[in-house]
Amino acid sequence: MFAEQARGRADLDLDVLDLAGAALPDRLTGHGTPTPDAVAAVTPRLTAADAFVVVTPEYNHSYPAPVRTLIDQLARWAHALREARSARPCLAS
């Protein structure tokens, strides 16, 4: 529903990333190991965004494992995002 509404706005360039088809790993890699290919494949899409919205069901009072895995795998990217947050809009709930 969110994507349908966002597509209707002429001022947005929408890129939908469905984690169900992203084949993300179900566990983290060890420190110093390369980023898994599936995570590396979505990183450019996230870093190119001016903002992003996560739409996910609640699972056991949290979010599903693929969402958590993506967040954890992209910790370095998330650190850079936090530093740039003042220049980018952010929506969280």
MOWO-V96188 format. One record per backbone hydrogen bond with DSSP energy under -0.5 kcal/mol. NH is the residue of the N-H (numbers start at 0). CO is the residue of the C=O. E is the energy in kcal/mol with one decimal. If there is no record, write none. Layout:
BEGIN
nh=NH co=CO e=E
nh=NH co=CO e=E
END
This chain:
BEGIN
nh=4 co=0 e=-2.1
nh=5 co=1 e=-2.7
nh=6 co=2 e=-2.5
nh=7 co=3 e=-0.8
nh=7 co=4 e=-0.7
nh=8 co=5 e=-1.8
nh=9 co=7 e=-0.5
nh=11 co=8 e=-1.1
nh=13 co=11 e=-0.7
nh=16 co=14 e=-0.5
nh=17 co=15 e=-0.6
nh=18 co=16 e=-0.8
nh=20 co=17 e=-1.5
nh=21 co=18 e=-0.8
nh=23 co=18 e=-0.5
nh=32 co=29 e=-1.9
nh=39 co=35 e=-2.7
nh=40 co=36 e=-2.1
nh=41 co=37 e=-0.9
nh=41 co=38 e=-0.5
nh=42 co=38 e=-1.4
nh=43 co=39 e=-0.7
nh=45 co=41 e=-1.8
nh=46 co=42 e=-2.7
nh=47 co=43 e=-1.5
nh=48 co=45 e=-0.9
nh=54 co=52 e=-0.6
nh=55 co=53 e=-0.6
nh=58 co=61 e=-3.1
nh=61 co=58 e=-0.8
nh=63 co=56 e=-0.5
nh=66 co=63 e=-0.9
nh=67 co=63 e=-1.7
nh=68 co=64 e=-3.1
nh=69 co=65 e=-2.2
nh=70 co=66 e=-2.3
nh=71 co=67 e=-2.8
nh=72 co=68 e=-3.0
nh=73 co=69 e=-1.7
nh=74 co=71 e=-1.3
nh=77 co=73 e=-3.1
nh=78 co=74 e=-2.2
nh=79 co=75 e=-1.8
nh=80 co=76 e=-2.3
nh=81 co=77 e=-2.6
nh=82 co=78 e=-1.8
nh=83 co=79 e=-1.6
nh=84 co=80 e=-1.0
nh=84 co=81 e=-0.5
nh=86 co=83 e=-2.1
nh=87 co=83 e=-0.7
nh=87 co=84 e=-1.1
nh=90 co=51 e=-0.6
END
